[in-house]
Amino acid sequence: VYRTQQAATDTLFTGGADGTNNTVVVIFDTGIQYLQSDGGSYTDSVVCAPYFRDIGWYHVVIAVDTTQGVETNRVIMYVNGAAVALSSANYPAQNVDTDINSTSPHYIGNWYGSAAHAADGYMAETVLIDGLQLTPTSFGVFDSTGLYWTPLDSDTIKALTFGTNGFYLDNTTNAQTDASGNGNNWTNNNTVTTTTHTPTNTE
């Protein structure tokens, strides 16, 4: 993801029926937040500590497995290949079902269909893995200098096990076609367009 404005709340991914029942991942200047709302009350909230004010590409992995016995393993956040420290954490209860990967509507770059916190920026690729809690090395690698986190090639991503509801939006042809082989395609709404501005072309 590449943010084009500061002091904003950019929604990365949401699953949920409405504004009171949803699971959402947002990025803003002071961190990334994973939220679960049930009946209008936030039951789960995990927030990372780093600031995201720099202009540039970020690779974000939110690894969720609520079956984990140790609560700190239920939501793990990674940015550019490394696990990030948390500023606060109220983890999901064990074995709880989230609204992401449910039968509720899902949104990329939007909060349950509301324009209030729509993402303003670029997203290179979006991946959902159903049934596995993967680490960033499934999606990227440090370059030969060990300084820059870079994306793996599309064929390597396609070889992952996506699970029934998993998908891979690689944006090679358009913004909504699933490249995983599952056929979990999306509907392109509003002003989503493709561009040549990618993580390997940042000038």
N, C-alpha and C positions, 0 to 999 in steps of 0.2 A: 504494500500500500504506500502511496505517495500523497501526503497531505498538501493541499494548496493554500490553506489559510490557517492561521493560528487563532487561539482563543475561541475554538469551536469544538463541538462534540460531534465526531464523525462516527456514525454507526457502521460497523463492519458486517455484522451478521445477526439476524433475529429469527427466532421461531416462536410463533404464538398467535392466538386468535385475535387479541386486541391489546389495548394499552394497559390492562390490569392483569393479564395472564400471558407471560412471555419470558423467554430466555434471550438475553441480548449481550453482545460483545461490542463495546464502544472504545474508541481511542480519542484522547484529548491531550492538551498540553502537559498535564501533570500525571498521565498514566494511561493504562489500559484497564478496563473494568469488565468483569463477568458478573452479570446480574440475573437473578431469577425472581420474578414477580408472580405472586399468587393472590388473586383477589385484590390487587392494588397495593399489597404489602411486599416489600423486598425480603424474601426469606434467605437468600444467598447473595453475598457480595464479596468478590475477590478482586483486589485492586493492586496493581504493581506500582513500584516506587519510582522508576526512572521517569525523567521528563522527556517529552517528544516535541521539542520546539525546533529541532534542526530540520532544514529542508533536505529531503532525500528519501530514498526507498527504505522501508522497513519490512522485514519478513516476520510475520506474527503467527505463532502456533499456540492455540489454546487446546490443551490435551485434557479431556474430561473422562473420568471413569468413576462413577459413583459407587461401584461395587467394591472399591478399595477399602480395606479395613482401617488403614491409617488415613485420617481425614486430609492431611496435607498432600496426599497423593491423588486426591479426587479431582483437583483442578491445578494444573501446572501450566505456567505461562512461559513462553520462550520468545525472545526477540533477537533476530539476527544470529540464530544458532545457539544462544545461551539462555539458560533459565534465569529469570529476573527475580530480584528481591521484591517482596510484597510490603505495601504500606499498611494494609489491613486485610483481614480475611475472615469471612463467615462462610465456612464451607458447606456444600450440600450434605444433607443427611445420607447415610449409607443406603444404597439401592434405590434412591429416589429417581423418578423419571423426569427429565427436563423437557421443555417445550421444543428445543432443538432435537431433530430426528424423531419428532412426533408426527401425527397426522394433521397438525395445525399448519396454516400457511407459513412459508419461510420467505425471508427477504435478504438480499445481499445489498449492502450500502444503504439500508433504510431500517427504521424502527417501526415494526408492525404496520407499514404503509403510511406512516405520518411523515410529512416533509420537515418537521421541526428539527430533527437530528439526522437528516440525510447526509451521506458522505459527500464531501466536496474535494475531489482529488482523483487519483488513478488507482486502479487495482489491476495488477498484472495477471494473477491467477487466483482461483478460489478452489479449495479442495475440502470435501467432507469425507472422512473415513468413518464408516459405520461398523462398530464392533471391536475396534482396536484403539489403543492409546499410544500413538506414535510420537517419536521425538523428531526434532528438526532435521536430522540427517536423512530422513526419508524424502526430504524435499529440497535440501540445499547442502552446500559444502563450502568450506573456506578455500580461497584461491591459494596459489602456490606460495604467496607471501605470508599466509596465515592471518592476514589483516581484514580481508573483505569477504563477507558472506555472499555467496553467489547461488543462483538457482540451478538445480539439476535440469538436464534436458527433458523435453516433453515425453520421450519414449520411456525414460526411467520412471517418471511419475505414472504413466499409463500402466506400468507393470505392477503397481501396488495392488493390494487386496482392498477393494473399496467397500465391500459389504452390500447388502440389499439396497439401502438408501443412499449410499455414497455417490459422489459425483466429482468431476474434474472439469472446471471451466478454464480452458487454456487460452481462450480469446484469439485463436489463430484464424478462425473464419468469421466469428461473430461473438457476441457477449453471452449468449444463452445456450449454446449447444454443449452437451455433456460429452467429453472426450474419453470418459472412463470405459465406455462400452456398455454401461448400464441403461443408457437412454433416459436418464433423469434430467431432461431438458428444462429450461426456465423460460419465463416470459419477460421480454425486454420492455420496460416501461419508462416513460418520461424521456430524459435526454442522455441515455446511456449510449456512448459511441466508442469506437475503437480508435487507437492512436499508436504511433510508432514510439512513443515515450515509454521505454521499458527499463527494467532493472539493469540491463546490459547496455543501455543507451541513455545515460543520465545527463548528457551535456545539453 
